[in-house]
């Protein structure tokens, strides 16, 4: 992945917060300019370190991190709706912007235009939360099990 938040120590819930900010802005009727302001606030809002997903720091936070990100997003949208300004160069500001601070000046790269790719190409849906590496492991186990049944 070109834009690895894990590599720089950030948890991927930053994307939950940014996406939720955009969606809630739309739901609450904010203008495009206000939505941009709210999303800029989501980027500058202080991101979660990934440490709580790894031993010895794993704990219940993994269960509520996305909900917390959504709560923060709603709060940011409400602040912008009340007049809070946006930060037009939150990603690109020299030295202090998101790109310079966390990605060594590299801008995000995108493999394809925005659309419905994820929904159309999801690997497997299960009824409990899991990261993609677990889903991949489960799919591999299932495939190996079927293969071994035919061999044995």
QUIVENFEN-V364750 format. One record per backbone hydrogen bond with DSSP energy under -1.0 kcal/mol. NH is the residue of the N-H (numbers start at 1). CO is the residue of the C=O. If there is no record, write none. Layout:
nh = <NH;NH>
co = <CO;CO>
This chain:
nh = <9;10;11;14;15;17;18;19;20;21;22;23;24;25;26;27;28;29;30;35;36;37;38;39;40;41;42;43;44;50;53;54;57;62;63;65;68;69;70;71;72;73;74;75;76;77;78;79;80;81;82;83;84;90;93;96;97;98;99;101;102;103;105;106;120;121;135;136;137;138;139;140;141;142;143;144;145;146;147;148;149;150;151;152>
co = <6;5;48;11;12;13;14;15;16;17;18;19;20;21;22;23;24;26;25;31;32;33;34;35;36;37;38;39;40;9;50;51;54;59;60;61;64;65;66;67;68;69;70;71;72;73;74;75;76;77;78;80;79;87;89;94;93;90;91;97;98;99;99;103;116;117;131;132;133;134;135;136;137;138;139;140;141;142;143;144;145;146;147;148>
